[in-house]
Amino acid sequence: MNKTIQFLTVGTVLCLAACGPSQKKLAEQREKDPQYQYDKAVVCMQYGLADEAFKYLNEAIRLDPNHYLSYNLLGLAQMYKANPAEAVKAFTNCLAIKPDFSEAQNNLGTAYQETGQIDKAEEAFKKAYELDQNYNASFNLARIYFDKNKLEQSFEYVQKSIDRYDRSILAWNLKGLILESRDKVDEAIACYEQALKILPGEVNISFNMGVAYYKAERYDKAKEIMEKILPLAKTEDLRTKINEILKRIKGRAREV
């Protein structure tokens, strides 16, 4: 055997022997790192493995009871598992450690909504917005006020959300609904069009735009939109609504 090859082979074996314990030690150290446990939980949640994420998050919190990111993700995992009351506890624990974490404050508001505590949800969203003008929080406030028919306040907050992040199709759609409720149909159509520029073909927003065209008595345009989205509608409820608009348009055509 070539001596050079012999040397390299022996050297490689010695290196592997030396690296083995080092790698094992590194792995042991990482397992004791709460951030490492948290990172593993993040990956689990990306794949929808909430139960597996719980295991890593609980370990992260055991290693560091003040690891606020783990409490926030724990709350999100509980929301994913449809346990909003448990999510409230997790987000509250997170905020006890880091009160200025607007993301957790906004998440807390969402959890309160899911438990039917709308007043507490509104309060949490307001706190989140006050912290750093969180655009999700302002959108959530706009939605609460829209449901309460407080259209002026709803419009104010949805515009704040768009000003911070103008790529939100949800915010553009809600702005359209608010304007439509205020009989500003042409402006509403412009909002739906803006949303569809961001996500072309989105069925629910297309439906809202078709309804707005119908209200504006632009029946040909409304008919075109409804016929286009009817085969794409995934729920019986939406298909029924689309067919109802098409029926009304047909009735209008007969009257003419």
C-alpha positions as CSV (number, residue, x, y, z in Angstrom):
1,M,0.0,0.0,0.0
2,N,1.2,3.5,-0.8
3,K,2.7,5.1,2.3
4,T,1.0,8.4,1.6
5,I,-2.3,6.7,1.4
6,Q,-1.6,4.8,4.6
7,F,-0.8,8.1,6.3
8,L,-4.0,9.8,5.1
9,T,-6.1,6.8,6.1
10,V,-4.6,6.7,9.6
11,G,-5.0,10.4,9.9
12,T,-8.6,10.2,8.9
13,V,-9.3,7.5,11.5
14,L,-7.6,9.6,14.2
15,C,-9.7,12.6,13.1
16,L,-12.9,10.7,13.3
17,A,-12.0,9.3,16.7
18,A,-11.3,12.8,17.9
19,C,-14.4,14.3,16.3
20,G,-16.8,11.6,17.6
21,P,-16.8,12.6,21.3
22,S,-16.8,16.3,20.3
23,Q,-19.9,16.0,18.1
24,K,-21.6,14.0,20.9
25,K,-20.7,16.7,23.4
26,L,-22.0,19.4,21.0
27,A,-25.3,17.5,20.6
28,E,-25.7,17.2,24.3
29,Q,-25.1,20.9,24.8
30,R,-27.7,21.8,22.1
31,E,-30.3,19.6,23.8
32,K,-29.8,21.8,26.9
33,D,-30.4,25.0,24.8
34,P,-34.0,26.3,25.1
35,Q,-33.6,28.2,21.8
36,Y,-32.7,24.9,20.1
37,Q,-35.8,23.2,21.5
38,Y,-37.8,26.2,20.3
39,D,-36.3,26.0,16.8
40,K,-37.3,22.3,16.6
41,A,-40.9,23.3,17.7
42,V,-41.0,25.9,14.9
43,V,-40.1,23.3,12.3
44,C,-42.8,21.0,13.7
45,M,-45.4,23.7,13.4
46,Q,-44.4,24.4,9.8
47,Y,-45.5,20.8,9.1
48,G,-48.6,20.9,11.3
49,L,-47.1,18.7,13.9
50,A,-48.5,20.5,16.9
51,D,-48.4,17.6,19.3
52,E,-44.7,17.1,18.6
53,A,-44.1,20.9,19.0
54,F,-45.7,20.7,22.5
55,K,-42.9,18.4,23.6
56,Y,-40.1,20.7,22.5
57,L,-41.8,23.8,23.8
58,N,-42.4,22.3,27.2
59,E,-38.7,21.3,27.3
60,A,-37.6,24.8,26.3
61,I,-39.7,26.3,29.1
62,R,-38.4,23.8,31.5
63,L,-34.8,24.8,30.6
64,D,-35.7,28.5,30.7
65,P,-39.0,29.6,32.3
66,N,-38.5,33.1,30.8
67,H,-38.3,31.9,27.2
68,Y,-41.2,34.1,26.0
69,L,-41.0,33.0,22.4
70,S,-41.8,29.5,23.5
71,Y,-44.9,30.6,25.4
72,N,-46.0,32.5,22.3
73,L,-45.6,29.5,20.0
74,L,-47.2,27.3,22.6
75,G,-50.3,29.6,22.4
76,L,-50.3,29.3,18.6
77,A,-50.0,25.5,18.8
78,Q,-53.0,25.5,21.2
79,M,-54.9,27.6,18.7
80,Y,-54.0,25.2,16.0
81,K,-55.4,22.4,18.2
82,A,-58.6,24.5,18.8
83,N,-57.9,25.0,22.4
84,P,-58.3,28.9,22.7
85,A,-58.7,28.9,26.5
86,E,-55.3,27.2,26.8
87,A,-53.9,29.6,24.2
88,V,-55.0,32.5,26.4
89,K,-53.0,31.2,29.3
90,A,-49.9,30.7,27.1
91,F,-50.1,34.2,25.6
92,T,-50.7,35.7,29.0
93,N,-47.6,34.0,30.3
94,C,-45.6,35.3,27.4
95,L,-46.7,38.8,28.0
96,A,-46.0,38.6,31.7
97,I,-42.3,38.0,30.7
98,K,-42.3,40.5,27.8
99,P,-45.1,43.0,28.0
100,D,-44.0,44.9,24.8
101,F,-44.3,41.9,22.5
102,S,-47.0,43.1,20.2
103,E,-47.3,39.9,18.3
104,A,-48.2,38.0,21.4
105,Q,-50.6,40.8,22.4
106,N,-52.3,40.5,19.0
107,N,-52.4,36.7,19.3
108,L,-54.0,37.0,22.8
109,G,-56.8,39.1,21.2
110,T,-57.4,36.4,18.6
111,A,-57.6,33.8,21.4
112,Y,-60.1,35.9,23.3
113,Q,-62.2,36.2,20.1
114,E,-62.3,32.5,19.8
115,T,-63.6,32.2,23.4
116,G,-66.3,34.8,22.7
117,Q,-64.7,37.5,24.9
118,I,-65.0,40.3,22.3
119,D,-64.4,43.2,24.8
120,K,-61.2,41.6,26.0
121,A,-60.2,40.9,22.4
122,E,-60.7,44.6,21.5
123,E,-58.6,45.6,24.5
124,A,-55.8,43.3,23.6
125,F,-55.8,44.4,19.9
126,K,-55.6,48.1,21.1
127,K,-52.6,47.3,23.3
128,A,-50.9,45.6,20.4
129,Y,-51.5,48.5,18.1
130,E,-50.3,51.0,20.7
131,L,-47.0,49.1,21.1
132,D,-45.8,49.4,17.5
133,Q,-48.7,50.1,15.2
134,N,-49.1,46.4,14.6
135,Y,-51.0,46.1,11.3
136,N,-52.6,42.8,12.2
137,A,-54.0,44.4,15.3
138,S,-55.4,47.4,13.5
139,F,-57.0,45.0,11.0
140,N,-58.5,43.0,13.8
141,L,-59.9,46.1,15.4
142,A,-61.4,47.1,12.1
143,R,-63.1,43.8,11.8
144,I,-64.5,44.0,15.3
145,Y,-65.9,47.5,14.6
146,F,-67.3,46.3,11.3
147,D,-69.2,43.5,13.1
148,K,-70.5,46.1,15.5
149,N,-71.6,48.3,12.6
150,K,-69.2,51.1,13.8
151,L,-68.2,51.8,10.2
152,E,-66.3,55.0,10.9
153,Q,-64.0,53.4,13.4
154,S,-63.7,50.3,11.3
155,F,-62.6,52.4,8.3
156,E,-60.1,54.3,10.4
157,Y,-58.4,51.1,11.6
158,V,-58.4,49.3,8.3
159,Q,-56.8,52.2,6.6
160,K,-54.1,52.3,9.3
161,S,-53.5,48.6,8.6
162,I,-53.2,49.2,4.8
163,D,-50.9,52.2,5.5
164,R,-48.5,49.9,7.4
165,Y,-48.8,46.9,5.0
166,D,-50.5,47.4,1.6
167,R,-50.2,43.8,0.5
168,S,-52.9,42.5,2.8
169,I,-55.8,41.2,0.7
170,L,-57.9,40.8,3.9
171,A,-57.5,44.5,4.6
172,W,-58.4,45.6,1.1
173,N,-61.4,43.3,1.1
174,L,-62.6,44.6,4.4
175,K,-62.1,48.2,3.2
176,G,-64.3,47.3,0.2
177,L,-67.0,45.9,2.4
178,I,-67.0,49.0,4.6
179,L,-67.2,51.3,1.6
180,E,-70.0,49.2,0.2
181,S,-71.9,49.4,3.5
182,R,-71.6,53.2,3.2
183,D,-73.0,53.1,-0.4
184,K,-69.7,54.0,-1.9
185,V,-69.9,51.1,-4.4
186,D,-67.4,52.4,-7.0
187,E,-64.7,52.9,-4.3
188,A,-65.5,49.4,-2.9
189,I,-64.9,47.9,-6.4
190,A,-61.6,49.7,-6.6
191,C,-60.6,48.0,-3.3
192,Y,-61.6,44.6,-4.5
193,E,-59.6,45.1,-7.6
194,Q,-56.6,46.1,-5.6
195,A,-56.9,42.9,-3.5
196,L,-57.2,40.8,-6.7
197,K,-54.1,42.4,-8.1
198,I,-52.3,40.9,-5.1
199,L,-54.0,37.5,-5.3
200,P,-55.7,37.1,-8.7
201,G,-58.7,34.9,-8.9
202,E,-59.4,34.7,-5.2
203,V,-63.0,33.4,-5.2
204,N,-64.5,35.2,-2.1
205,I,-63.2,38.6,-3.1
206,S,-64.3,38.0,-6.7
207,F,-67.7,37.3,-5.3
208,N,-67.8,40.5,-3.3
209,M,-66.7,42.4,-6.4
210,G,-69.4,40.8,-8.4
211,V,-72.0,41.8,-5.8
212,A,-70.7,45.3,-5.9
213,Y,-71.1,45.4,-9.7
214,Y,-74.6,44.2,-9.3
215,K,-75.4,46.9,-6.8
216,A,-73.9,49.4,-9.3
217,E,-76.3,48.0,-11.9
218,R,-73.5,46.9,-14.1
219,Y,-75.2,43.6,-14.7
220,D,-73.0,42.3,-17.6
221,K,-69.9,42.7,-15.5
222,A,-71.5,41.1,-12.5
223,K,-72.7,38.2,-14.6
224,E,-69.3,37.7,-16.1
225,I,-67.6,37.5,-12.7
226,M,-70.3,35.2,-11.2
227,E,-70.2,32.7,-14.1
228,K,-66.4,32.6,-13.9
229,I,-66.2,31.8,-10.2
230,L,-69.2,29.4,-10.0
231,P,-67.2,26.3,-11.0
232,L,-64.5,27.4,-8.5
233,A,-66.8,27.8,-5.5
234,K,-65.9,25.1,-2.9
235,T,-68.9,25.5,-0.6
236,E,-72.6,24.9,-1.2
237,D,-73.3,28.2,0.6
238,L,-71.2,30.2,-1.8
239,R,-72.6,28.3,-4.9
240,T,-76.1,29.1,-3.7
241,K,-75.3,32.8,-3.3
242,I,-73.7,33.0,-6.7
243,N,-76.7,31.3,-8.4
244,E,-79.0,33.7,-6.6
245,I,-77.2,36.7,-8.1
246,L,-77.2,35.1,-11.5
247,K,-81.0,34.5,-11.1
248,R,-81.6,38.1,-10.2
249,I,-79.5,39.3,-13.2
250,K,-81.5,37.0,-15.5
251,G,-84.7,38.5,-14.0
252,R,-83.5,42.0,-14.7
253,A,-82.7,41.0,-18.3
254,R,-86.3,39.8,-18.8
255,E,-87.7,43.1,-17.4
256,V,-85.7,45.0,-20.0
